[in-house]
Amino acid sequence: SRREAGECRRQLQARLVEMESLRGAHQSLERQLQELEERHNAEAAGLQDTIGQLEDDLRNTKNEMARHLREYQDLLNVKMALDIEIAAYRKLLEGEETLFNMGSGGLPSLNSLPSPTYSFQPRSFSSST
């Protein structure tokens, strides 16, 4: 009976040591879990900030693209207007040349005359943007 009591005490002591060891492991795992959750939350917040920044960048880029497209359309409209104006002047010059050739009679041909000099004076166009 004494031996059984000693054996029971030894087993009880071993179980108490094992229980304390398991408690320590449990506390350690709880701390690790908390640290992981904190790191995860910090990383998620950082990623949310990055997403917000990227969304702002995308919005700004789209706005800039729209502005460039408007500028391109304005320039294209100016080019088309200038092309029409050039075509009109070309027609006028061709008409003048025809009149000149018809009325020149014995005068030298147009090819032997010195070429006229034209100068370009840019117009200013305003944009509604």
C-alpha positions in Angstrom: 0.0 0.0 0.0 2.9 2.3 0.7 4.5 1.4 -2.5 1.2 2.0 -4.3 0.9 5.4 -2.6 4.4 6.3 -3.7 3.7 5.2 -7.2 0.5 7.2 -7.3 2.4 10.3 -6.0 5.1 9.8 -8.7 2.4 9.4 -11.4 0.6 12.5 -10.0 3.9 14.5 -10.0 4.6 13.3 -13.6 1.1 14.4 -14.7 1.5 17.8 -13.0 4.8 18.4 -14.7 3.2 17.3 -18.1 0.3 19.6 -17.4 2.5 22.6 -16.7 4.5 21.8 -19.8 1.3 21.7 -21.8 0.1 25.0 -20.3 3.4 26.6 -21.3 3.1 25.3 -24.8 -0.5 26.5 -24.9 0.4 30.0 -23.8 3.3 30.1 -26.3 0.9 29.0 -29.1 -1.6 31.7 -28.0 1.1 34.4 -28.2 2.2 33.2 -31.6 -1.4 33.2 -32.8 -1.9 36.7 -31.6 1.4 37.9 -33.2 0.3 36.3 -36.5 -3.1 38.0 -36.3 -1.5 41.3 -35.7 1.0 40.8 -38.6 -1.8 39.7 -40.8 -4.0 42.7 -39.9 -1.0 45.1 -40.5 -0.3 43.5 -43.8 -4.0 43.6 -44.8 -4.1 47.3 -43.9 -0.9 47.9 -46.0 -2.5 46.1 -48.9 -5.7 48.1 -48.6 -3.6 51.3 -48.7 -1.8 50.0 -51.8 -5.1 49.1 -53.4 -6.4 52.6 -52.7 -3.2 54.2 -54.1 -3.5 52.0 -57.3 -7.2 53.0 -57.7 -6.3 56.7 -57.4 -3.5 56.2 -59.9 -5.9 54.4 -62.3 -8.5 57.2 -62.0 -5.8 59.8 -62.6 -4.4 57.9 -65.6 -7.9 57.6 -67.1 -8.5 61.3 -66.6 -5.2 62.1 -68.2 -6.0 59.8 -71.1 -9.4 61.6 -71.6 -7.6 65.0 -71.6 -5.1 63.8 -74.1 -7.9 62.4 -76.3 -9.7 65.8 -76.2 -6.5 67.6 -77.1 -5.9 65.1 -79.9 -9.5 65.7 -81.2 -9.0 69.4 -81.0 -5.7 69.1 -83.0 -7.4 66.8 -85.5 -10.2 69.4 -86.0 -7.6 72.1 -86.5 -5.8 70.0 -89.0 -8.9 69.2 -90.9 -9.8 72.9 -91.0 -6.3 73.8 -92.3 -6.5 71.0 -94.9 -9.8 72.5 -96.1 -8.3 75.9 -96.2 -5.2 74.7 -98.1 -7.5 72.9 -100.6 -9.4 76.2 -101.1 -6.2 78.2 -101.7 -4.9 75.5 -104.0 -8.1 75.8 -106.1 -7.8 79.6 -106.1 -4.2 79.3 -107.3 -5.1 76.8 -110.0 -7.8 79.2 -111.2 -5.4 82.1 -111.2 -2.9 80.0 -113.1 -5.5 79.0 -115.7 -6.5 82.7 -116.1 -2.9 83.7 -116.4 -2.1 81.0 -119.1 -5.2 82.0 -121.1 -4.4 85.7 -121.0 -0.7 85.5 -121.5 -0.8 84.9 -125.3 2.8 85.5 -126.4 4.2 85.9 -122.9 6.7 83.2 -121.7 5.2 80.1 -120.1 4.5 79.9 -116.4 7.3 77.4 -116.0 10.0 80.0 -117.0 8.7 82.6 -114.6 10.3 82.8 -111.1 8.4 80.8 -108.5 6.5 83.0 -106.1 7.4 82.9 -102.5 4.7 82.2 -100.0 4.9 82.7 -96.2 3.0 80.8 -93.6 1.4 82.8 -90.8 0.0 80.5 -88.1 -3.4 81.1 -86.8 -4.3 80.8 -83.2 -7.1 78.5 -82.3 -8.7 78.3 -78.9 -9.8 75.1 -77.3 -12.9 74.7 -75.2 -11.1 72.5 -72.7 
